[in-house]
Amino acid sequence: VLFEQKKIKIPNHPMLINSLHKIQRKKTESGLEKFEALEDSTGEHGDFAWALAMACHNARQKPSFKII
């Protein structure tokens, strides 16, 4: 969604781009969406994509602590 809304840009980083292409959205039997990473011959499981997703999620959250 952040890419579609043009709220995020990434560098031309082949490993990150490859990792993002491995992520697939699937619907569960209960109708919820889940995301899975396709495994390749290198054993990489979308680690860069998951790290980017967690960073974006945390950036949108209100801080739960105060930095002094």
N, C-alpha and C positions, 0 to 999 in steps of 0.2 A: 504494500500500500504506500509506503514512504517513497519508493521508486516511482510509482504511478503519479503521486502527488508532487513529484520533483522536490521533495524535502530532503533527499539524501543523494549525494554523489560519491562515487568511489573512484579510486585511482585505477589506471590500467594495470591491474595486478592479476596476472593469469591464474595464480592459485586460488585467489578469492573468487574470481569470476567462475572458474571451474567448480568450486565448492558450491556457489549459489545455484548453478545449473543442476546440481545433484538433488536439490530439495524438491520433494513432490508433496502436494496437498492431497489428502485423501479424506473421505467422509467415513465415519464409523457407522455401525449399524444403528446407533442411537441418533444419528444425524449431526453429530459434532464433527468439526474439522480437526484433523491432526496432520502433522508434518513429519515426513520421513526423508532420510537421506539415502540415496542409492549408493551402495558400496562399489568401489572399482577395484581393479587389480592391485592398486597400491595400498588398499586397506583404509583409505581416507573416507571418513563418514560425514563430510560436510562440516568439519570442525571450524573452518574459517567463517562459514555462513552462520553457524550457531553462535559463534563469538560476536559477529556483527549484530545478530538479532538480539542477543542479551544486552549489548551496549546500547542499542537503540531503545530497547524497552526501559533500561535503567535511566537513560537520558530524559525520558518522558515522565518519570515518576517524581513526585515531590520528595525532597530529602527527608529522611526519617531521623536525621541527626543534625546537630549544629556543629560546625567547625569553628573552633575558637582560635 
